[in-house]
């Protein structure tokens, strides 16, 4: 394995991780949690 192979592998792993995070954040199951968290600054104590 040379350095270019390792760089390519790191790029692919990073891209797959990024896509996984985006998919997790935009999933329907998380929508209710995120909309509730978005309203936290506007709640009265």
mmCIF entry with sequence, helices, sheets and N, C-alpha, C, O atoms, coordinates in Angstrom:
data_MODEL
# 
_entry.id   MODEL 
# 
_entity.id                         1 
_entity.type                       polymer 
_entity.pdbx_number_of_molecules   1 
# 
_entity_poly.entity_id                      1 
_entity_poly.type                           'polypeptide(L)' 
_entity_poly.nstd_linkage                   no 
_entity_poly.nstd_monomer                   no 
_entity_poly.pdbx_seq_one_letter_code       
;(UNK)(UNK)(UNK)(UNK)(UNK)(UNK)(UNK)(UNK)(UNK)(UNK)(UNK)(UNK)(UNK)(UNK)(UNK)(UNK)
(UNK)(UNK)(UNK)(UNK)(UNK)(UNK)(UNK)(UNK)(UNK)(UNK)(UNK)(UNK)(UNK)(UNK)(UNK)(UNK)
(UNK)(UNK)(UNK)(UNK)(UNK)(UNK)(UNK)(UNK)(UNK)(UNK)(UNK)(UNK)(UNK)
;
_entity_poly.pdbx_seq_one_letter_code_can   XXXXXXXXXXXXXXXXXXXXXXXXXXXXXXXXXXXXXXXXXXXXX 
_entity_poly.pdbx_strand_id                 A 
# 
loop_
_entity_poly_seq.entity_id 
_entity_poly_seq.num 
_entity_poly_seq.mon_id 
_entity_poly_seq.hetero 
1 1  UNK n 
1 2  UNK n 
1 3  UNK n 
1 4  UNK n 
1 5  UNK n 
1 6  UNK n 
1 7  UNK n 
1 8  UNK n 
1 9  UNK n 
1 10 UNK n 
1 11 UNK n 
1 12 UNK n 
1 13 UNK n 
1 14 UNK n 
1 15 UNK n 
1 16 UNK n 
1 17 UNK n 
1 18 UNK n 
1 19 UNK n 
1 20 UNK n 
1 21 UNK n 
1 22 UNK n 
1 23 UNK n 
1 24 UNK n 
1 25 UNK n 
1 26 UNK n 
1 27 UNK n 
1 28 UNK n 
1 29 UNK n 
1 30 UNK n 
1 31 UNK n 
1 32 UNK n 
1 33 UNK n 
1 34 UNK n 
1 35 UNK n 
1 36 UNK n 
1 37 UNK n 
1 38 UNK n 
1 39 UNK n 
1 40 UNK n 
1 41 UNK n 
1 42 UNK n 
1 43 UNK n 
1 44 UNK n 
1 45 UNK n 
# 
_struct_asym.id          A 
_struct_asym.entity_id   1 
# 
loop_
_struct_conf.conf_type_id 
_struct_conf.id 
_struct_conf.pdbx_PDB_helix_id 
_struct_conf.beg_label_comp_id 
_struct_conf.beg_label_asym_id 
_struct_conf.beg_label_seq_id 
_struct_conf.pdbx_beg_PDB_ins_code 
_struct_conf.end_label_comp_id 
_struct_conf.end_label_asym_id 
_struct_conf.end_label_seq_id 
_struct_conf.pdbx_end_PDB_ins_code 
_struct_conf.beg_auth_comp_id 
_struct_conf.beg_auth_asym_id 
_struct_conf.beg_auth_seq_id 
_struct_conf.end_auth_comp_id 
_struct_conf.end_auth_asym_id 
_struct_conf.end_auth_seq_id 
_struct_conf.pdbx_PDB_helix_class 
_struct_conf.details 
_struct_conf.pdbx_PDB_helix_length 
HELX_P HELX_P1 AA1 UNK A 3  ? UNK A 25 ? UNK A 3  UNK A 25 1 ? 23 
HELX_P HELX_P2 AA2 UNK A 28 ? UNK A 38 ? UNK A 28 UNK A 38 1 ? 11 
HELX_P HELX_P3 AA3 UNK A 40 ? UNK A 42 ? UNK A 40 UNK A 42 5 ? 3  
# 
_struct_conf_type.id          HELX_P 
_struct_conf_type.criteria    ? 
_struct_conf_type.reference   ? 
# 
loop_
_atom_site.group_PDB 
_atom_site.id 
_atom_site.type_symbol 
_atom_site.label_atom_id 
_atom_site.label_alt_id 
_atom_site.label_comp_id 
_atom_site.label_asym_id 
_atom_site.label_entity_id 
_atom_site.label_seq_id 
_atom_site.pdbx_PDB_ins_code 
_atom_site.Cartn_x 
_atom_site.Cartn_y 
_atom_site.Cartn_z 
_atom_site.occupancy 
_atom_site.B_iso_or_equiv 
_atom_site.pdbx_formal_charge 
_atom_site.auth_seq_id 
_atom_site.auth_comp_id 
_atom_site.auth_asym_id 
_atom_site.auth_atom_id 
_atom_site.pdbx_PDB_model_num 
ATOM 1   N N  . UNK A 1 1  ? 0.847   -1.189 0.000  1.00 0.00 ? 1  UNK A N  1 
ATOM 2   C CA . UNK A 1 1  ? 0.000   0.000  0.000  1.00 0.00 ? 1  UNK A CA 1 
ATOM 3   C C  . UNK A 1 1  ? 0.883   1.241  0.000  1.00 0.00 ? 1  UNK A C  1 
ATOM 4   O O  . UNK A 1 1  ? 1.776   1.394  0.833  1.00 0.00 ? 1  UNK A O  1 
ATOM 5   N N  . UNK A 1 2  ? 0.618   2.090  -0.924 1.00 0.00 ? 2  UNK A N  1 
ATOM 6   C CA . UNK A 1 2  ? 1.364   3.334  -0.931 1.00 0.00 ? 2  UNK A CA 1 
ATOM 7   C C  . UNK A 1 2  ? 0.488   4.456  -0.354 1.00 0.00 ? 2  UNK A C  1 
ATOM 8   O O  . UNK A 1 2  ? -0.664  4.229  0.016  1.00 0.00 ? 2  UNK A O  1 
ATOM 9   N N  . UNK A 1 3  ? 1.037   5.637  -0.285 1.00 0.00 ? 3  UNK A N  1 
ATOM 10  C CA . UNK A 1 3  ? 0.351   6.758  0.352  1.00 0.00 ? 3  UNK A CA 1 
ATOM 11  C C  . UNK A 1 3  ? -0.897  7.171  -0.416 1.00 0.00 ? 3  UNK A C  1 
ATOM 12  O O  . UNK A 1 3  ? -1.871  7.615  0.192  1.00 0.00 ? 3  UNK A O  1 
ATOM 13  N N  . UNK A 1 4  ? -0.888  7.034  -1.735 1.00 0.00 ? 4  UNK A N  1 
ATOM 14  C CA . UNK A 1 4  ? -2.062  7.411  -2.524 1.00 0.00 ? 4  UNK A CA 1 
ATOM 15  C C  . UNK A 1 4  ? -3.246  6.479  -2.265 1.00 0.00 ? 4  UNK A C  1 
ATOM 16  O O  . UNK A 1 4  ? -4.395  6.921  -2.267 1.00 0.00 ? 4  UNK A O  1 
ATOM 17  N N  . UNK A 1 5  ? -2.978  5.222  -2.049 1.00 0.00 ? 5  UNK A N  1 
ATOM 18  C CA . UNK A 1 5  ? -4.040  4.271  -1.711 1.00 0.00 ? 5  UNK A CA 1 
ATOM 19  C C  . UNK A 1 5  ? -4.647  4.623  -0.355 1.00 0.00 ? 5  UNK A C  1 
ATOM 20  O O  . UNK A 1 5  ? -5.866  4.586  -0.187 1.00 0.00 ? 5  UNK A O  1 
ATOM 21  N N  . UNK A 1 6  ? -3.809  4.959  0.593  1.00 0.00 ? 6  UNK A N  1 
ATOM 22  C CA . UNK A 1 6  ? -4.307  5.349  1.909  1.00 0.00 ? 6  UNK A CA 1 
ATOM 23  C C  . UNK A 1 6  ? -5.120  6.641  1.836  1.00 0.00 ? 6  UNK A C  1 
ATOM 24  O O  . UNK A 1 6  ? -6.143  6.764  2.510  1.00 0.00 ? 6  UNK A O  1 
ATOM 25  N N  . UNK A 1 7  ? -4.685  7.585  1.039  1.00 0.00 ? 7  UNK A N  1 
ATOM 26  C CA . UNK A 1 7  ? -5.435  8.839  0.871  1.00 0.00 ? 7  UNK A CA 1 
ATOM 27  C C  . UNK A 1 7  ? -6.786  8.577  0.225  1.00 0.00 ? 7  UNK A C  1 
ATOM 28  O O  . UNK A 1 7  ? -7.793  9.156  0.633  1.00 0.00 ? 7  UNK A O  1 
ATOM 29  N N  . UNK A 1 8  ? -6.815  7.718  -0.768 1.00 0.00 ? 8  UNK A N  1 
ATOM 30  C CA . UNK A 1 8  ? -8.078  7.380  -1.429 1.00 0.00 ? 8  UNK A CA 1 
ATOM 31  C C  . UNK A 1 8  ? -9.027  6.687  -0.454 1.00 0.00 ? 8  UNK A C  1 
ATOM 32  O O  . UNK A 1 8  ? -10.221 6.986  -0.422 1.00 0.00 ? 8  UNK A O  1 
ATOM 33  N N  . UNK A 1 9  ? -8.502  5.779  0.323  1.00 0.00 ? 9  UNK A N  1 
ATOM 34  C CA . UNK A 1 9  ? -9.312  5.081  1.311  1.00 0.00 ? 9  UNK A CA 1 
ATOM 35  C C  . UNK A 1 9  ? -9.853  6.057  2.361  1.00 0.00 ? 9  UNK A C  1 
ATOM 36  O O  . UNK A 1 9  ? -11.019 5.962  2.743  1.00 0.00 ? 9  UNK A O  1 
ATOM 37  N N  . UNK A 1 10 ? -9.036  6.980  2.823  1.00 0.00 ? 10 UNK A N  1 
ATOM 38  C CA . UNK A 1 10 ? -9.478  7.972  3.799  1.00 0.00 ? 10 UNK A CA 1 
ATOM 39  C C  . UNK A 1 10 ? -10.561 8.870  3.207  1.00 0.00 ? 10 UNK A C  1 
ATOM 40  O O  . UNK A 1 10 ? -11.504 9.239  3.907  1.00 0.00 ? 10 UNK A O  1 
ATOM 41  N N  . UNK A 1 11 ? -10.442 9.220  1.946  1.00 0.00 ? 11 UNK A N  1 
ATOM 42  C CA . UNK A 1 11 ? -11.449 10.041 1.285  1.00 0.00 ? 11 UNK A CA 1 
ATOM 43  C C  . UNK A 1 11 ? -12.780 9.304  1.193  1.00 0.00 ? 11 UNK A C  1 
ATOM 44  O O  . UNK A 1 11 ? -13.829 9.884  1.474  1.00 0.00 ? 11 UNK A O  1 
ATOM 45  N N  . UNK A 1 12 ? -12.749 8.050  0.808  1.00 0.00 ? 12 UNK A N  1 
ATOM 46  C CA . UNK A 1 12 ? -13.969 7.260  0.685  1.00 0.00 ? 12 UNK A CA 1 
ATOM 47  C C  . UNK A 1 12 ? -14.631 7.068  2.048  1.00 0.00 ? 12 UNK A C  1 
ATOM 48  O O  . UNK A 1 12 ? -15.850 7.191  2.167  1.00 0.00 ? 12 UNK A O  1 
ATOM 49  N N  . UNK A 1 13 ? -13.846 6.770  3.063  1.00 0.00 ? 13 UNK A N  1 
ATOM 50  C CA . UNK A 1 13 ? -14.396 6.593  4.412  1.00 0.00 ? 13 UNK A CA 1 
ATOM 51  C C  . UNK A 1 13 ? -15.005 7.899  4.922  1.00 0.00 ? 13 UNK A C  1 
ATOM 52  O O  . UNK A 1 13 ? -16.069 7.887  5.540  1.00 0.00 ? 13 UNK A O  1 
ATOM 53  N N  . UNK A 1 14 ? -14.346 9.007  4.671  1.00 0.00 ? 14 UNK A N  1 
ATOM 54  C CA . UNK A 1 14 ? -14.877 10.304 5.093  1.00 0.00 ? 14 UNK A CA 1 
ATOM 55  C C  . UNK A 1 14 ? -16.181 10.628 4.375  1.00 0.00 ? 14 UNK A C  1 
ATOM 56  O O  . UNK A 1 14 ? -17.119 11.126 4.998  1.00 0.00 ? 14 UNK A O  1 
ATOM 57  N N  . UNK A 1 15 ? -16.252 10.357 3.089  1.00 0.00 ? 15 UNK A N  1 
ATOM 58  C CA . UNK A 1 15 ? -17.459 10.623 2.321  1.00 0.00 ? 15 UNK A CA 1 
ATOM 59  C C  . UNK A 1 15 ? -18.612 9.755  2.806  1.00 0.00 ? 15 UNK A C  1 
ATOM 60  O O  . UNK A 1 15 ? -19.732 10.245 2.951  1.00 0.00 ? 15 UNK A O  1 
ATOM 61  N N  . UNK A 1 16 ? -18.362 8.494  3.057  1.00 0.00 ? 16 UNK A N  1 
ATOM 62  C CA . UNK A 1 16 ? -19.405 7.597  3.548  1.00 0.00 ? 16 UNK A CA 1 
ATOM 63  C C  . UNK A 1 16 ? -19.888 8.049  4.928  1.00 0.00 ? 16 UNK A C  1 
ATOM 64  O O  . UNK A 1 16 ? -21.085 7.994  5.210  1.00 0.00 ? 16 UNK A O  1 
ATOM 65  N N  . UNK A 1 17 ? -18.983 8.488  5.777  1.00 0.00 ? 17 UNK A N  1 
ATOM 66  C CA . UNK A 1 17 ? -19.358 9.006  7.092  1.00 0.00 ? 17 UNK A CA 1 
ATOM 67  C C  . UNK A 1 17 ? -20.216 10.258 6.955  1.00 0.00 ? 17 UNK A C  1 
ATOM 68  O O  . UNK A 1 17 ? -21.215 10.401 7.659  1.00 0.00 ? 17 UNK A O  1 
ATOM 69  N N  . UNK A 1 18 ? -19.842 11.157 6.068  1.00 0.00 ? 18 UNK A N  1 
ATOM 70  C CA . UNK A 1 18 ? -20.610 12.372 5.831  1.00 0.00 ? 18 UNK A CA 1 
ATOM 71  C C  . UNK A 1 18 ? -22.020 12.042 5.348  1.00 0.00 ? 18 UNK A C  1 
ATOM 72  O O  . UNK A 1 18 ? -22.991 12.611 5.846  1.00 0.00 ? 18 UNK A O  1 
ATOM 73  N N  . UNK A 1 19 ? -22.141 11.139 4.396  1.00 0.00 ? 19 UNK A N  1 
ATOM 74  C CA . UNK A 1 19 ? -23.458 10.744 3.885  1.00 0.00 ? 19 UNK A CA 1 
ATOM 75  C C  . UNK A 1 19 ? -24.283 10.107 5.000  1.00 0.00 ? 19 UNK A C  1 
ATOM 76  O O  . UNK A 1 19 ? -25.491 10.334 5.074  1.00 0.00 ? 19 UNK A O  1 
ATOM 77  N N  . UNK A 1 20 ? -23.664 9.327  5.854  1.00 0.00 ? 20 UNK A N  1 
ATOM 78  C CA . UNK A 1 20 ? -24.378 8.715  6.980  1.00 0.00 ? 20 UNK A CA 1 
ATOM 79  C C  . UNK A 1 20 ? -24.907 9.751  7.957  1.00 0.00 ? 20 UNK A C  1 
ATOM 80  O O  . UNK A 1 20 ? -26.025 9.615  8.454  1.00 0.00 ? 20 UNK A O  1 
ATOM 81  N N  . UNK A 1 21 ? -24.126 10.780 8.240  1.00 0.00 ? 21 UNK A N  1 
ATOM 82  C CA . UNK A 1 21 ? -24.565 11.837 9.145  1.00 0.00 ? 21 UNK A CA 1 
ATOM 83  C C  . UNK A 1 21 ? -25.709 12.631 8.525  1.00 0.00 ? 21 UNK A C  1 
ATOM 84  O O  . UNK A 1 21 ? -26.677 12.958 9.211  1.00 0.00 ? 21 UNK A O  1 
ATOM 85  N N  . UNK A 1 22 ? -25.608 12.941 7.245  1.00 0.00 ? 22 UNK A N  1 
ATOM 86  C CA . UNK A 1 22 ? -26.680 13.671 6.557  1.00 0.00 ? 22 UNK A CA 1 
ATOM 87  C C  . UNK A 1 22 ? -27.957 12.838 6.550  1.00 0.00 ? 22 UNK A C  1 
ATOM 88  O O  . UNK A 1 22 ? -29.039 13.362 6.817  1.00 0.00 ? 22 UNK A O  1 
ATOM 89  N N  . UNK A 1 23 ? -27.843 11.563 6.251  1.00 0.00 ? 23 UNK A N  1 
ATOM 90  C CA . UNK A 1 23 ? -29.009 10.684 6.250  1.00 0.00 ? 23 UNK A CA 1 
ATOM 91  C C  . UNK A 1 23 ? -29.640 10.618 7.630  1.00 0.00 ? 23 UNK A C  1 
ATOM 92  O O  . UNK A 1 23 ? -30.864 10.663 7.746  1.00 0.00 ? 23 UNK A O  1 
ATOM 93  N N  . UNK A 1 24 ? -28.833 10.514 8.677  1.00 0.00 ? 24 UNK A N  1 
ATOM 94  C CA . UNK A 1 24 ? -29.336 10.459 10.046 1.00 0.00 ? 24 UNK A CA 1 
ATOM 95  C C  . UNK A 1 24 ? -30.060 11.754 10.416 1.00 0.00 ? 24 UNK A C  1 
ATOM 96  O O  . UNK A 1 24 ? -31.129 11.720 11.025 1.00 0.00 ? 24 UNK A O  1 
ATOM 97  N N  . UNK A 1 25 ? -29.477 12.889 10.049 1.00 0.00 ? 25 UNK A N  1 
ATOM 98  C CA . UNK A 1 25 ? -30.057 14.179 10.416 1.00 0.00 ? 25 UNK A CA 1 
ATOM 99  C C  . UNK A 1 25 ? -31.367 14.448 9.691  1.00 0.00 ? 25 UNK A C  1 
ATOM 100 O O  . UNK A 1 25 ? -32.244 15.105 10.252 1.00 0.00 ? 25 UNK A O  1 
ATOM 101 N N  . UNK A 1 26 ? -31.529 13.968 8.479  1.00 0.00 ? 26 UNK A N  1 
ATOM 102 C CA . UNK A 1 26 ? -32.730 14.236 7.698  1.00 0.00 ? 26 UNK A CA 1 
ATOM 103 C C  . UNK A 1 26 ? -33.742 13.097 7.751  1.00 0.00 ? 26 UNK A C  1 
ATOM 104 O O  . UNK A 1 26 ? -34.740 13.131 7.032  1.00 0.00 ? 26 UNK A O  1 
ATOM 105 N N  . UNK A 1 27 ? -33.503 12.089 8.591  1.00 0.00 ? 27 UNK A N  1 
ATOM 106 C CA . UNK A 1 27 ? -34.445 10.979 8.663  1.00 0.00 ? 27 UNK A CA 1 
ATOM 107 C C  . UNK A 1 27 ? -35.740 11.423 9.340  1.00 0.00 ? 27 UNK A C  1 
ATOM 108 O O  . UNK A 1 27 ? -35.743 12.341 10.160 1.00 0.00 ? 27 UNK A O  1 
ATOM 109 N N  . UNK A 1 28 ? -36.816 10.769 8.992  1.00 0.00 ? 28 UNK A N  1 
ATOM 110 C CA . UNK A 1 28 ? -38.140 11.120 9.517  1.00 0.00 ? 28 UNK A CA 1 
ATOM 111 C C  . UNK A 1 28 ? -38.220 10.903 11.030 1.00 0.00 ? 28 UNK A C  1 
ATOM 112 O O  . UNK A 1 28 ? -38.933 11.635 11.716 1.00 0.00 ? 28 UNK A O  1 
ATOM 113 N N  . UNK A 1 29 ? -37.514 9.928  11.550 1.00 0.00 ? 29 UNK A N  1 
ATOM 114 C CA . UNK A 1 29 ? -37.570 9.660  12.994 1.00 0.00 ? 29 UNK A CA 1 
ATOM 115 C C  . UNK A 1 29 ? -36.976 10.798 13.808 1.00 0.00 ? 29 UNK A C  1 
ATOM 116 O O  . UNK A 1 29 ? -37.388 11.016 14.948 1.00 0.00 ? 29 UNK A O  1 
ATOM 117 N N  . UNK A 1 30 ? -36.020 11.524 13.252 1.00 0.00 ? 30 UNK A N  1 
ATOM 118 C CA . UNK A 1 30 ? -35.355 12.594 13.976 1.00 0.00 ? 30 UNK A CA 1 
ATOM 119 C C  . UNK A 1 30 ? -36.074 13.936 13.834 1.00 0.00 ? 30 UNK A C  1 
ATOM 120 O O  . UNK A 1 30 ? -35.758 14.878 14.562 1.00 0.00 ? 30 UNK A O  1 
ATOM 121 N N  . UNK A 1 31 ? -37.023 14.041 12.924 1.00 0.00 ? 31 UNK A N  1 
ATOM 122 C CA . UNK A 1 31 ? -37.675 15.321 12.646 1.00 0.00 ? 31 UNK A CA 1 
ATOM 123 C C  . UNK A 1 31 ? -38.375 15.889 13.875 1.00 0.00 ? 31 UNK A C  1 
ATOM 124 O O  . UNK A 1 31 ? -38.280 17.088 14.136 1.00 0.00 ? 31 UNK A O  1 
ATOM 125 N N  . UNK A 1 32 ? -39.069 15.056 14.627 1.00 0.00 ? 32 UNK A N  1 
ATOM 126 C CA . UNK A 1 32 ? -39.763 15.541 15.826 1.00 0.00 ? 32 UNK A CA 1 
ATOM 127 C C  . UNK A 1 32 ? -38.782 16.039 16.881 1.00 0.00 ? 32 UNK A C  1 
ATOM 128 O O  . UNK A 1 32 ? -39.020 17.067 17.515 1.00 0.00 ? 32 UNK A O  1 
ATOM 129 N N  . UNK A 1 33 ? -37.695 15.326 17.070 1.00 0.00 ? 33 UNK A N  1 
ATOM 130 C CA . UNK A 1 33 ? -36.685 15.746 18.051 1.00 0.00 ? 33 UNK A CA 1 
ATOM 131 C C  . UNK A 1 33 ? -36.048 17.070 17.659 1.00 0.00 ? 33 UNK A C  1 
ATOM 132 O O  . UNK A 1 33 ? -35.837 17.938 18.506 1.00 0.00 ? 33 UNK A O  1 
ATOM 133 N N  . UNK A 1 34 ? -35.742 17.225 16.379 1.00 0.00 ? 34 UNK A N  1 
ATOM 134 C CA . UNK A 1 34 ? -35.097 18.455 15.930 1.00 0.00 ? 34 UNK A CA 1 
ATOM 135 C C  . UNK A 1 34 ? -36.055 19.643 15.954 1.00 0.00 ? 34 UNK A C  1 
ATOM 136 O O  . UNK A 1 34 ? -35.640 20.761 16.260 1.00 0.00 ? 34 UNK A O  1 
ATOM 137 N N  . UNK A 1 35 ? -37.331 19.417 15.635 1.00 0.00 ? 35 UNK A N  1 
ATOM 138 C CA . UNK A 1 35 ? -38.279 20.531 15.690 1.00 0.00 ? 35 UNK A CA 1 
ATOM 139 C C  . UNK A 1 35 ? -38.521 20.956 17.137 1.00 0.00 ? 35 UNK A C  1 
ATOM 140 O O  . UNK A 1 35 ? -38.707 22.142 17.409 1.00 0.00 ? 35 UNK A O  1 
ATOM 141 N N  . UNK A 1 36 ? -38.520 20.018 18.048 1.00 0.00 ? 36 UNK A N  1 
ATOM 142 C CA . UNK A 1 36 ? -38.649 20.354 19.468 1.00 0.00 ? 36 UNK A CA 1 
ATOM 143 C C  . UNK A 1 36 ? -37.409 21.113 19.954 1.00 0.00 ? 36 UNK A C  1 
ATOM 144 O O  . UNK A 1 36 ? -37.535 22.091 20.692 1.00 0.00 ? 36 UNK A O  1 
ATOM 145 N N  . UNK A 1 37 ? -36.257 20.685 19.562 1.00 0.00 ? 37 UNK A N  1 
ATOM 146 C CA . UNK A 1 37 ? -35.021 21.367 19.957 1.00 0.00 ? 37 UNK A CA 1 
ATOM 147 C C  . UNK A 1 37 ? -34.930 22.758 19.344 1.00 0.00 ? 37 UNK A C  1 
ATOM 148 O O  . UNK A 1 37 ? -34.333 23.653 19.944 1.00 0.00 ? 37 UNK A O  1 
ATOM 149 N N  . UNK A 1 38 ? -35.503 22.958 18.175 1.00 0.00 ? 38 UNK A N  1 
ATOM 150 C CA . UNK A 1 38 ? -35.467 24.267 17.530 1.00 0.00 ? 38 UNK A CA 1 
ATOM 151 C C  . UNK A 1 38 ? -36.304 25.291 18.281 1.00 0.00 ? 38 UNK A C  1 
ATOM 152 O O  . UNK A 1 38 ? -36.059 26.493 18.176 1.00 0.00 ? 38 UNK A O  1 
ATOM 153 N N  . UNK A 1 39 ? -37.294 24.821 19.041 1.00 0.00 ? 39 UNK A N  1 
ATOM 154 C CA . UNK A 1 39 ? -38.169 25.735 19.780 1.00 0.00 ? 39 UNK A CA 1 
ATOM 155 C C  . UNK A 1 39 ? -37.659 26.053 21.183 1.00 0.00 ? 39 UNK A C  1 
ATOM 156 O O  . UNK A 1 39 ? -38.238 26.907 21.854 1.00 0.00 ? 39 UNK A O  1 
ATOM 157 N N  . UNK A 1 40 ? -36.611 25.405 21.642 1.00 0.00 ? 40 UNK A N  1 
ATOM 158 C CA . UNK A 1 40 ? -36.090 25.618 22.995 1.00 0.00 ? 40 UNK A CA 1 
ATOM 159 C C  . UNK A 1 40 ? -35.729 27.072 23.295 1.00 0.00 ? 40 UNK A C  1 
ATOM 160 O O  . UNK A 1 40 ? -36.036 27.525 24.397 1.00 0.00 ? 40 UNK A O  1 
ATOM 161 N N  . UNK A 1 41 ? -35.109 27.829 22.410 1.00 0.00 ? 41 UNK A N  1 
ATOM 162 C CA . UNK A 1 41 ? -34.757 29.212 22.748 1.00 0.00 ? 41 UNK A CA 1 
ATOM 163 C C  . UNK A 1 41 ? -35.985 30.121 22.948 1.00 0.00 ? 41 UNK A C  1 
ATOM 164 O O  . UNK A 1 41 ? -35.879 31.173 23.578 1.00 0.00 ? 41 UNK A O  1 
ATOM 165 N N  . UNK A 1 42 ? -37.136 29.719 22.419 1.00 0.00 ? 42 UNK A N  1 
ATOM 166 C CA . UNK A 1 42 ? -38.324 30.551 22.497 1.00 0.00 ? 42 UNK A CA 1 
ATOM 167 C C  . UNK A 1 42 ? -39.231 30.223 23.678 1.00 0.00 ? 42 UNK A C  1 
ATOM 168 O O  . UNK A 1 42 ? -40.220 30.921 23.906 1.00 0.00 ? 42 UNK A O  1 
ATOM 169 N N  . UNK A 1 43 ? -38.913 29.179 24.427 1.00 0.00 ? 43 UNK A N  1 
ATOM 170 C CA . UNK A 1 43 ? -39.742 28.802 25.569 1.00 0.00 ? 43 UNK A CA 1 
ATOM 171 C C  . UNK A 1 43 ? -39.506 29.728 26.743 1.00 0.00 ? 43 UNK A C  1 
ATOM 172 O O  . UNK A 1 43 ? -38.388 30.191 26.969 1.00 0.00 ? 43 UNK A O  1 
ATOM 173 N N  . UNK A 1 44 ? -40.557 29.991 27.482 1.00 0.00 ? 44 UNK A N  1 
ATOM 174 C CA . UNK A 1 44 ? -40.459 30.823 28.681 1.00 0.00 ? 44 UNK A CA 1 
ATOM 175 C C  . UNK A 1 44 ? -40.107 29.930 29.873 1.00 0.00 ? 44 UNK A C  1 
ATOM 176 O O  . UNK A 1 44 ? -40.515 28.770 29.933 1.00 0.00 ? 44 UNK A O  1 
ATOM 177 N N  . UNK A 1 45 ? -39.364 30.470 30.794 1.00 0.00 ? 45 UNK A N  1 
ATOM 178 C CA . UNK A 1 45 ? -39.012 29.704 32.000 1.00 0.00 ? 45 UNK A CA 1 
ATOM 179 C C  . UNK A 1 45 ? -40.160 29.649 32.969 1.00 0.00 ? 45 UNK A C  1 
ATOM 180 O O  . UNK A 1 45 ? -40.040 29.046 34.035 1.00 0.00 ? 45 UNK A O  1 
# 
